[in-house]
Amino acid sequence: MNEIAKIFETLEYGPAPESPQPALDWLAAHGGRFGHFIDGKWTAPGEAFASTNPSNGEVLAEITNGTAADVDQAVKAARAAFKGWSALSGYERARHLYAIARAIQKHSRLFAVLESLDNGKPIRESRDVDIPLVARHFY
């Protein structure tokens, strides 16, 4: 057997550092039921649909269906916030967007695992492409 074949024979794949457990713990810590985030706070969960892990069919969380009233509430909140937001200088707005980008980067492993659990795509794609792209949009 040649030397390269011997090297490959001894290599074993270890577990990915992106264990699903922290993401599952995060979902459980939030009760596994989510309303909408409107006007800086979470709404009470309403009529919901299940978000399931496509690899095993297990329910990850219950997500509230949006209603016309939810949309109206969100639009009203956005219109109210726009006055203050548009009064900020470009530098001040950039500081807020930069802070969001940094928060996304800080929690990128959690977001990548949640994304992979929710839609079944490989962790490498979520971790190396999707979540960094989200952060770049805010930068």
C-alpha positions in Angstrom: 0.0 0.0 0.0 1.4 3.4 -0.9 2.0 6.1 1.8 -0.9 8.3 0.8 -3.4 5.4 1.1 -2.0 4.6 4.6 -2.5 8.2 5.7 -6.1 8.3 4.5 -6.8 4.9 6.2 -5.9 6.5 9.6 -8.0 9.6 9.1 -11.4 9.6 10.8 -14.1 12.2 10.7 -14.9 13.7 14.0 -18.2 15.3 15.1 -18.9 18.8 13.6 -18.2 21.6 16.1 -21.7 22.9 15.3 -23.6 20.6 17.6 -27.4 21.0 17.3 -27.9 20.9 21.1 -27.2 24.7 21.9 -29.7 25.6 19.2 -32.3 23.1 20.5 -31.7 24.4 24.0 -32.2 28.0 22.8 -35.5 27.1 21.2 -36.6 25.2 24.4 -35.5 28.2 26.6 -37.9 30.4 24.5 -40.8 27.9 25.0 -40.6 26.6 21.4 -43.5 29.0 20.4 -42.9 32.3 18.7 -45.0 35.3 18.0 -43.8 38.2 15.8 -41.2 40.8 16.7 -43.0 44.1 16.3 -42.2 47.5 17.7 -39.2 46.2 19.7 -41.0 43.4 21.5 -42.4 39.9 20.9 -46.1 39.5 20.4 -48.0 36.7 22.1 -48.0 33.5 20.0 -51.2 33.0 18.0 -52.4 30.5 15.6 -49.2 28.7 14.5 -47.6 26.3 12.1 -44.9 23.8 12.9 -41.3 24.4 11.8 -39.9 20.9 11.4 -36.5 19.5 10.9 -36.7 17.9 7.4 -34.0 15.3 8.2 -36.2 13.6 10.9 -39.6 15.3 10.9 -39.3 16.5 14.5 -40.9 19.8 15.4 -38.3 22.5 16.1 -40.8 25.3 17.1 -44.3 26.6 16.5 -44.3 29.9 14.5 -47.3 32.2 14.5 -49.1 32.8 11.3 -49.2 36.4 10.3 -52.6 38.0 10.1 -53.8 41.3 8.5 -53.8 42.8 12.0 -50.2 41.7 12.5 -49.2 43.4 9.2 -51.2 46.6 10.2 -49.4 46.6 13.6 -46.0 46.2 12.0 -46.6 48.9 9.4 -47.8 51.3 12.1 -44.7 50.6 14.2 -42.4 51.0 11.2 -44.1 54.4 10.2 -43.7 55.6 13.8 -40.0 54.6 13.9 -39.2 56.0 10.5 -39.5 59.6 11.7 -36.7 59.1 14.3 -34.7 56.9 12.0 -34.7 59.3 9.1 -33.7 62.2 11.4 -30.4 60.4 12.2 -27.3 61.2 10.3 -25.9 58.6 7.9 -23.1 58.0 10.5 -25.6 57.3 13.2 -27.7 55.0 11.1 -24.4 53.2 10.0 -23.6 52.6 13.7 -26.9 50.8 14.2 -26.5 48.7 11.1 -22.9 47.9 12.1 -24.1 46.8 15.6 -26.6 44.4 14.0 -23.9 43.0 11.7 -21.6 42.4 14.7 -24.4 40.8 16.7 -25.1 38.4 13.7 -21.4 37.6 13.6 -21.2 37.0 17.4 -24.1 34.5 17.2 -23.2 33.1 13.8 -22.8 29.5 14.9 -26.2 29.5 16.6 -27.8 31.0 13.5 -26.1 28.6 11.1 -27.2 25.6 13.1 -30.8 26.9 13.4 -30.8 27.5 9.6 -29.5 24.0 8.9 -32.0 22.4 11.3 -34.9 24.4 9.8 -34.2 23.8 6.1 -32.0 20.7 5.9 -29.1 22.3 4.1 -25.6 21.3 5.0 -24.0 23.2 7.9 -21.1 24.2 5.8 -23.4 26.2 3.4 -25.2 27.9 6.3 -22.0 28.6 8.3 -19.8 29.6 5.4 -22.2 31.3 3.0 -25.7 32.2 4.3 -24.9 33.7 7.7 -21.8 35.6 6.6 -23.9 37.0 3.7 -26.5 38.2 6.1 -23.9 40.0 8.1 -22.4 41.5 4.9 -25.8 43.0 4.0 -25.8 44.9 7.3 -22.2 46.0 6.8 
